[in-house]
Amino acid sequence: MPELPQARRHAGELEAQVLAALWAARTPLTPQDVQTALGDGLARTTIATILARLHDKGTVGRTKAGRGFAYTPTVEDQAGLAARRMRSELERGQDRSTVLARFVSDLSDDDERLLRELLGEAS
């Protein structure tokens, strides 16, 4: 009986898994280290490609390790990653004021209250 093809992963799922492995390790990892940590049969070249993309996005840093690289996350956690994405989107807009106004207008009452509290603490 032929094997059924694996279900396609959601966009960003592999990146999230790789980042989770890096966060858990708390030490630089090579693509092979990440492959071992994930343990789900992904090719080392696939892991290396994901790490290169994350590096291009500025989400991970890398240092020379032998003939390759070892990678460390440049954001602490999922919240830091979300904040970086939000900042990146804001920087792409030509009218920051309009982008921020629309963002704030779509917040729930609770989120708006929290944002006001956080901004009050920052001043």
Backbone bond lengths (Angstrom), bond angles and torsions (degrees), N, CA, C in turn:
res aa  C-N    CA-C-N  psi(-1)  N-CA   C-N-CA  omega(-1)  CA-C   N-CA-C  phi
1 M - - - 1.444 - - 1.529 108.59 -
2 P 1.346 119.36 128.99 1.465 121.31 -177.36 1.529 110.83 -70.43
3 E 1.362 114.29 148.49 1.463 119.53 178.82 1.515 109.86 -74.74
4 L 1.317 115.04 142.73 1.458 119.45 175.17 1.518 109.15 -78.46
5 P 1.344 117.67 144.18 1.462 118.62 178.54 1.523 110.28 -65.48
6 Q 1.350 114.81 148.03 1.454 119.23 178.41 1.520 109.72 -67.08
7 A 1.330 115.30 147.86 1.456 119.61 176.49 1.521 108.76 -64.76
8 R 1.308 115.69 140.58 1.461 121.20 -179.95 1.527 109.43 -70.89
9 R 1.325 115.58 138.22 1.468 120.59 179.65 1.517 109.85 -73.94
10 H 1.334 115.22 154.32 1.459 120.89 174.77 1.521 108.96 -70.64
11 A 1.327 116.21 152.92 1.459 121.15 178.12 1.521 109.38 -56.64
12 G 1.307 115.97 131.48 1.455 120.82 178.12 1.515 115.33 84.20
13 E 1.329 117.78 -6.45 1.459 120.50 -177.38 1.529 112.05 -64.39
14 L 1.332 117.17 -43.20 1.462 119.96 178.73 1.521 110.91 -65.15
15 E 1.335 116.41 -42.26 1.460 119.59 178.00 1.527 110.17 -59.36
16 A 1.313 117.01 -42.98 1.465 121.23 179.57 1.525 110.78 -63.09
17 Q 1.325 117.72 -40.19 1.460 121.00 179.30 1.529 111.17 -66.13
18 V 1.335 115.73 -41.65 1.461 120.37 179.64 1.531 109.70 -64.90
19 L 1.326 117.09 -45.08 1.467 120.41 177.94 1.523 111.12 -61.65
20 A 1.316 117.48 -40.92 1.469 120.71 178.64 1.525 110.43 -60.42
21 A 1.326 117.23 -40.12 1.470 120.77 178.06 1.528 110.47 -64.71
22 L 1.334 117.04 -41.16 1.463 120.81 179.27 1.529 111.14 -66.51
23 W 1.336 117.21 -42.54 1.466 120.57 178.71 1.521 110.79 -62.80
24 A 1.318 116.69 -41.97 1.463 120.81 -178.42 1.531 111.76 -66.65
25 A 1.317 116.88 -33.90 1.466 121.14 -175.56 1.528 112.19 -72.65
26 R 1.312 117.10 -35.18 1.476 122.08 -178.17 1.525 112.69 56.58
27 T 1.307 116.35 22.00 1.459 122.92 176.29 1.528 106.63 -150.74
28 P 1.332 119.09 152.77 1.464 119.93 179.76 1.534 111.71 -57.72
29 L 1.336 114.97 140.35 1.463 120.90 178.98 1.522 110.33 -123.80
30 T 1.329 115.43 142.58 1.464 121.17 171.73 1.532 108.02 -83.63
31 P 1.324 117.41 166.67 1.465 118.30 175.19 1.529 112.76 -55.04
32 Q 1.324 117.03 -38.41 1.465 119.75 178.55 1.530 110.82 -64.97
33 D 1.345 117.18 -39.56 1.469 120.71 177.14 1.527 110.71 -61.04
34 V 1.336 115.93 -43.76 1.470 120.64 179.53 1.521 109.76 -63.63
35 Q 1.335 115.94 -42.91 1.463 120.77 178.90 1.531 109.87 -58.17
36 T 1.314 117.42 -44.03 1.464 121.82 178.91 1.524 110.58 -64.32
37 A 1.335 116.30 -42.95 1.469 120.69 -179.12 1.522 111.63 -63.69
38 L 1.330 117.09 -38.88 1.468 120.44 -179.03 1.516 111.74 -76.04
39 G 1.314 116.74 -37.71 1.442 121.95 174.41 1.518 116.69 54.08
40 D 1.319 118.56 28.79 1.468 117.87 -179.32 1.526 113.10 -115.79
41 G 1.325 116.04 26.56 1.449 119.17 172.60 1.516 115.75 79.91
42 L 1.311 119.24 14.16 1.458 120.56 176.72 1.519 109.63 -74.73
43 A 1.308 116.31 143.21 1.457 120.78 178.12 1.522 110.24 -69.17
44 R 1.332 116.28 147.31 1.456 120.44 178.42 1.523 111.04 -59.91
45 T 1.332 116.84 -34.35 1.463 120.16 178.99 1.533 111.49 -66.22
46 T 1.323 116.29 -34.49 1.465 120.22 176.45 1.522 110.00 -64.77
47 I 1.328 116.01 -45.43 1.465 121.35 178.09 1.523 109.66 -60.90
48 A 1.336 116.90 -44.74 1.470 120.96 -179.60 1.530 110.72 -61.23
49 T 1.325 117.21 -38.84 1.468 121.25 178.20 1.524 110.70 -64.99
50 I 1.324 117.32 -44.26 1.469 121.37 178.64 1.523 109.61 -61.82
51 L 1.331 117.47 -44.76 1.459 120.93 179.33 1.530 111.48 -62.95
52 A 1.326 117.24 -39.78 1.473 120.70 178.05 1.532 110.36 -63.82
53 R 1.316 117.27 -40.67 1.469 120.81 177.73 1.525 111.22 -65.08
54 L 1.329 116.32 -43.00 1.464 120.10 177.87 1.529 110.26 -63.32
55 H 1.330 116.92 -36.63 1.462 120.85 177.21 1.530 110.15 -65.77
56 D 1.310 117.16 -43.72 1.470 121.41 178.39 1.526 111.64 -59.95
57 K 1.327 116.22 -33.09 1.469 121.52 179.25 1.527 112.06 -81.60
58 G 1.328 116.89 -9.47 1.454 120.54 -177.88 1.512 114.15 82.34
59 T 1.320 117.02 12.44 1.458 121.88 -177.26 1.525 112.18 -84.08
60 V 1.332 116.74 -23.67 1.462 121.33 174.50 1.524 108.62 -132.72
61 G 1.324 114.52 151.01 1.456 120.90 171.64 1.512 107.84 -104.69
62 R 1.321 116.01 165.28 1.463 117.99 179.13 1.523 110.20 -142.25
63 T 1.313 113.90 150.63 1.455 122.17 176.05 1.523 107.54 -130.00
64 K 1.314 115.71 152.59 1.456 120.82 179.83 1.526 109.32 -64.86
65 A 1.316 115.84 133.85 1.471 122.20 177.48 1.525 106.96 -139.74
66 G 1.314 116.15 97.90 1.464 119.41 -175.87 1.516 109.47 67.60
67 R 1.325 116.17 -127.38 1.465 120.46 179.06 1.519 112.27 -91.17
68 G 1.325 116.89 -3.84 1.460 121.23 -178.80 1.517 111.44 -123.33
69 F 1.326 114.56 -148.41 1.451 121.09 -178.17 1.524 110.65 -130.27
70 A 1.332 114.93 155.26 1.459 122.58 168.86 1.527 105.73 -115.45
71 Y 1.321 116.34 142.08 1.462 121.92 -171.15 1.523 111.62 -116.68
72 T 1.331 114.86 144.96 1.461 122.11 173.88 1.521 107.99 -134.02
73 P 1.320 117.66 144.49 1.470 119.75 178.96 1.529 110.36 -70.69
74 T 1.321 116.73 145.84 1.465 121.68 176.68 1.528 110.62 -98.36
75 V 1.316 116.42 -1.88 1.467 122.12 173.84 1.526 107.38 -120.92
76 E 1.335 115.83 147.52 1.467 120.88 -173.79 1.515 115.01 -71.98
77 D 1.334 115.03 -36.89 1.455 118.77 -170.16 1.529 109.72 -163.38
78 Q 1.316 115.82 -173.85 1.466 122.05 -178.23 1.532 111.36 -60.73
79 A 1.341 116.89 -38.20 1.465 120.31 179.35 1.528 110.82 -65.15
80 G 1.313 117.09 -40.33 1.460 121.09 176.89 1.517 111.78 -64.24
81 L 1.318 115.71 -37.34 1.463 120.69 177.89 1.526 110.81 -65.73
82 A 1.324 116.71 -44.40 1.469 120.68 178.38 1.528 110.50 -62.45
83 A 1.330 116.89 -41.84 1.470 120.56 178.83 1.520 110.71 -62.35
84 R 1.328 116.85 -41.23 1.472 120.12 178.92 1.527 110.51 -63.45
85 R 1.323 116.97 -41.37 1.472 119.99 179.14 1.520 111.21 -64.19
86 M 1.334 116.23 -41.21 1.464 119.99 179.02 1.532 109.93 -62.99
87 R 1.325 116.47 -44.31 1.465 120.73 179.04 1.521 110.78 -62.60
88 S 1.307 116.65 -40.73 1.462 121.30 179.29 1.531 111.26 -61.81
89 E 1.329 116.00 -44.31 1.462 119.96 178.08 1.526 111.29 -63.78
90 L 1.313 116.37 -40.22 1.459 121.03 178.88 1.527 110.55 -62.25
91 E 1.311 116.65 -41.00 1.462 120.96 -178.92 1.523 112.51 -69.64
92 R 1.310 118.30 -22.08 1.465 121.41 178.05 1.515 112.61 -76.55
93 G 1.329 116.36 -26.90 1.460 120.55 -177.55 1.514 111.10 -71.43
94 Q 1.326 116.14 145.49 1.459 120.21 179.64 1.522 110.57 -83.38
95 D 1.315 117.53 -26.19 1.457 121.71 -178.55 1.528 108.68 -119.63
96 R 1.317 116.03 86.35 1.474 121.72 -175.93 1.519 111.56 -56.68
97 S 1.314 116.31 -37.99 1.455 120.72 -178.38 1.526 111.10 -60.44
98 T 1.324 116.67 -45.66 1.468 120.79 -179.99 1.522 110.66 -67.56
99 V 1.321 117.10 -41.03 1.466 120.66 179.42 1.531 109.70 -61.30
100 L 1.330 117.23 -47.84 1.466 120.54 179.86 1.527 111.39 -64.62
101 A 1.335 116.95 -41.08 1.471 120.45 -179.91 1.521 110.49 -61.92
102 R 1.315 117.30 -42.29 1.473 119.93 179.75 1.515 111.26 -69.32
103 F 1.316 116.29 -37.31 1.463 119.63 177.49 1.523 109.75 -61.12
104 V 1.316 116.76 -49.70 1.465 121.54 -177.45 1.526 110.75 -64.74
105 S 1.323 117.28 -37.65 1.469 119.48 -177.96 1.528 112.26 -67.51
106 D 1.324 117.10 -20.56 1.465 120.64 179.56 1.537 113.27 -93.16
107 L 1.330 117.31 -1.00 1.466 119.91 -179.64 1.524 111.02 -73.07
108 S 1.320 115.95 149.22 1.467 120.32 172.29 1.529 107.58 -69.40
109 D 1.316 116.31 163.88 1.468 120.11 178.12 1.527 111.05 -57.70
110 D 1.327 116.47 -42.37 1.463 120.32 179.92 1.533 112.00 -63.88
111 D 1.346 116.51 -42.95 1.461 120.04 179.07 1.527 111.17 -67.31
112 E 1.327 116.65 -37.74 1.463 119.74 177.86 1.532 110.38 -63.60
113 R 1.320 116.43 -42.74 1.456 121.66 179.08 1.540 109.68 -62.51
114 L 1.316 116.43 -43.99 1.462 120.74 178.78 1.526 110.89 -62.58
115 L 1.317 117.11 -44.18 1.464 120.99 179.00 1.526 110.75 -60.23
116 R 1.341 115.80 -44.02 1.474 119.32 178.25 1.540 110.67 -60.98
117 E 1.324 117.18 -41.61 1.464 120.78 178.30 1.529 110.52 -62.10
118 L 1.330 116.11 -45.24 1.465 120.42 -179.69 1.531 111.47 -63.93
119 L 1.317 116.64 -40.72 1.467 120.47 178.40 1.524 110.72 -68.40
120 G 1.323 117.52 -34.66 1.458 121.08 176.63 1.521 111.81 -65.07
121 E 1.315 116.99 -35.93 1.453 122.11 178.27 1.526 111.22 -69.90
122 A 1.342 116.10 -30.62 1.458 120.63 -176.62 1.523 111.99 -76.93
123 S 1.347 117.97 -19.88 1.465 117.45 -176.80 1.492 113.37 -85.63
